């Protein structure tokens, strides 16, 4: 089938392109910057998905059967209007439009199923507003016009090629023989999905007619604590970690940042209030079954050892937190 991947040169998109090619699809990638490495045989369209006129011009008459919308512009934001413009530009032969949303679209909550309400339009976080609003716009298109949309709501995505400083943040510290700061008592919950599983879920969503018009949680079946995460990362690296618990209040008062790059203390975005989800619907309707967490971390660590280049080390902020007299 003719498949378009909006954003197919990094992490999730690149793995998705690989799996689409392996399944025999004719793949085109739309992205903003020329010069990115593409898999052999992939057609390239250069364009800005946040520009509705550009999307209509570039996609008009192309008649893709499958579209996978993976792009979020972290600098400018990608709004519901941007997503709806891209969706509307797709041709009349479209059989499935798979939109990469996020568990953040719920705003908050634990053990959420897909019947949980999405975050309201006035949510204070723009990313949450945009993801939830985009899903609502796409489902409205489905209700009014039969638009064949499926949305996926992953939590933290990990795996080979992760552009965010997350798993590598901890492995760099293990390699340097350093202790790892754990915020508070380390009991804050986190939930994950392996990038290869998420890409496979995209293909499953494109194949199952019963998926149309629905959103799906895609993740490992159970959350883990922050401390459990650090210990699992250490096992993947074959080391015994040194964990130092630091009160979250002290981290915050010292200027700790969950976003980085300065004053990062627990990986990018890894110390946020928990949102956890159930994956029963994905298992039942898509036939989704995730890989084992430990095995997938092992594959991720092997990629890290071969490809990762540690950033220039600056542990001054962490050392100040680790200083009991500081």
Secondary structure, DSSP 4 states (H G I P E B T S, - for coil): -EEEEES-SSHHHHHHHHHHHHTT-EEEEEES-TT----TT-EEEE--TT-HHHHHHHHTT---SEEEE----TTT---HHHHHHHHHHS-TT--EEEEE--GGGG-SEEEE-TTSPPPPTT-S-HHHHHHHHHHHHHHHHHHHH---EEEEEE-EEESTT--SSSHHHHHHHHHTT--EEEETTS--EE-EEEHHHHHHHHHHHHH-GGGTTEEEEES-SS-EEHHHHHHHHHHHHT----EEEE-HHHHHHTT-BSS-STTB-SSTT-SS--EEE--HHIIIII---PPPHHHHHHHHHHHHHHH--PPPP--HHHHHHH-TT-
